[in-house]
Amino acid sequence: MNKLVKWGLPIVGLAVLGFGWYLGLAWAPPDREMGDVQRIMYVHVPLQWMAMLAMFLNFVMAVTHLLKSKPGWKLDSMAESAAEVGLILGALGMVTGAIWGRPTWGVYWSWDPRLTSEAIMLVTYTGYLVLRRFVEDPDKRATWSAVVAILGAINLPIVWFSVRWWRSLHQVQSSPKTVDPQMVLPLRVSAIGLLLLTIVWLVSRYRIALAERRAEVALPDALPGSGAPSVHDTPKVA
């Protein structure tokens, strides 16, 4: 299983993602109104999907942590890894969205409801990770972080439905019924490839976070000269 996550998933994920991007660049037709600039969709949209998925996972782990009487370290470690991966993917999604927006809207940034709510989302999860660095007690850190994660998750549906709730520069989410079928396949293949890579990143970051938790609560050996007994000071029995 470890070899599958370490080698299998990254290789398959990169291959599937590369194939999806190839389809989007060379096989899918250009958009009727935006032309070839629309092809960045095959990068931008999967990034946004995976960012939202990771942040939702952070929310689930946070709620589960607060509800369990003995949550342990695993839930908190997974919540941290999901927030970190989600923040990176969301930031990349915002950058690619700005690149798409410049030739489409004429500006890189607009205080559009979708963009504004997403910016708030990224700031919230940045604050979540900053909080974790400033709280030294592992139990308090896990609890306070879980509360922030739940509050931050309130914004997730706002980001998703903002283009439907308010008039916006950002177009409403497309569906297989509203786009050319040749655009659907590259988008789905790209999303599957990025999903596989996201799983790899989540697992890798989770293992690092779990090791950090264990190192925090482990009792260090007594330092020489501190006056505390050490395993080397145990008297020998004749």
N, C-alpha and C positions, 0 to 999 in steps of 0.2 A: 504493500500500500504506500509506503514511504517513497519507493522508487517511482511509483505511478504519479504521485503528486509532484515529486522533484523533477522528473524527466519527461514522463508521458504527457501529462496535461500541458506543460509549457510548449512542447513541440507541436502537439495537436492543436492547441489554441492558436499559436502563431501561424500554423499552416492554414487553419480555417479562416482566421482573420485576414491573412494575406489573400486568400482566394476570394473572400467577400469583397475586399477592396479592389481586386483585379476586376471582378464582375461590375462593380460600381463605376470604375474608370473606363473600362474597355467594352463592356457588353450592354450595360443599361443605357437607355437613350437619354439625351439631355432634356432638361425641363423645358416645357413649352414657353414659359415666361422668363425664367432665370438663366436658361442656357446651361453651360457646363459648370458654372459656379455652384450649381445645386449639388454637384457630386460630393461636396464636403459633408453632405448629410450622412454619408455612410461611415464617417468618422465621428461627427458631432452627436448624432442621435444615440448610437450605442453607448458613448461615453456618458450621456445624460441618464440613460436607462440604468446603467450599472451603478452610477453614483446614487441614484434614488434607491436602488435595491440594497446597496451597502448601508445607506443611512436608515432604511427601514429595518434592516437586520440589527443595527445599533439600538434602535427603539425596542425591538423585541427582546434583546438581551437585557436591556435596562429594566424593562417591566418585569421580566422573569427574575432578575436579581433582587428586586425589591419585594417580590411576592414570596420568594423562597425563604424559609426560616434559616437555612444554612446554605447560602449561595456559593460559598467557596470562591476560588480564583478564576475558574474557567469562564464563567459568564462575563465577569468584568474584563478579562483579557480579550474575549471575543468582541465585546462591545467596543473596546479601545481600537482593536484592529479594524473593525468595520467603519468606525468613524474616520480613522486615518486614511484608509483606502478610498472611502466615499468622498472625503474632502479633496484628495488629489484628483480623482476622476471628475469631480464636479468643477474643480478649477480648470482642468483641461477642457471640459465641456464648455465652460464660459469663454475661454480663449478662442476655441474653434467657432463658437457662436459669433463672437465679435468679428472674426475673419470673414465669416459668411455674411454678417450684417453690413459690413462696409460697402460692398458692391451692390447689395440688395436694397438697403435702407438709406445708404449715403453716409452713415455714421457707424463707428465702431460700438458706440454705447448710447443708449437712450434709457431714460427712467421709465421704461415700459413696465407694466405690472409683472410680467414674467421675469424680466431681468432683475427688477428691484427685489422681488421676493426671493429669487435665487441668490442674489448678493447677500441678503440677510441670512439665508440658510448657510452660506459658506462662512460668514462671520460667526454665526452661532456655533458651528462645529469647530472653528478655530478656537473660540473661547472654551469649548469643551476640552480640547487637547491642552490648552494653556492651563486650565484649572487642574488638570491631572499632574502637571509638572510642579505646581505650587503646594499641593497637599501631600504631606509626607506620610501620614498614617494611611496604610492600605485600605482599612475598613471604611474610614471616613471618605477617602478618595472615591472608592467604589460607589458609596451611597450618594454622595453629592454629585458625582458624574452622572449617575443614573437619573437623578432628578433633572439635571440640565438636558440630558438626552431626550427625556420625555417632553420637556418644554420645547426643545428644538424641533421635535417631530411634529408639533402642531403646524409648523410651516410647510411640511412636505405636501399635504393635499392642496395648500394654497398655491405652491409652485406648479403643481400638476394641472390644476383646474383654472389657473389664472387667465389663460387664454380663452376660456369659455365664459368665465364670470364677468370679465371686463373687456372693453374694446382695447385692442392691443395691436402694436406693430407686428408682433410675433404671430405667425399663422397658427390656426388651430391644429392640434395633432392630426396627422394624416392616418388613414387606415387602408387596408388592402383594397377597399372599395373605391377609394378616392385617388389612388395613384396608379400609374401604369404597372401591370403585372411584372414587367421586367425590372422595375425598381424595388419591388417587394422582396424578391429572392436575394439580391445583394445585401439589402438591409438586414434581413433575417440571418444570413450567413455571417455577416460582420458581427452582429449582436451575439450569436452563439460563440464565435471565436473569442470575443472580448469577455464573455461570461466565463469561459474556461480559464482565461488568464486572471480574471478577478478572483476566482476560487483559489488559484495558486497564490495570489498575493495575500488573500485573507488568511489562508492556512499558514503561510510563511510568517506573516506578521503576528498571528495568534501565538505561534510557537515562541517567538521572541518575547512577546508580552508575558506569556505564562512563565517563561524562564526568569524574567525580571521580577515577577511576583514572588516566585519561590526563593529567589536570592534575597529579596527584601525581608522575608520572614524567617530565613534561616539564621540560627544562632551562630555567630562567628566564634572561632577559637579565641580563647583569651590571649591578649597580647602579652609578650614577655615584659616583665617589669611592672605589670599593672596590678599585681597583687592578687589577681583572680586565679583560681586553680585551673590548670591545664591538664589535658590528657597525659602529658609527659611528666606531670608532677605526681601522678598516682603512685603511692608507696608500694613497693614490692613486698609480697608476703613470703616470708622465709619458709 
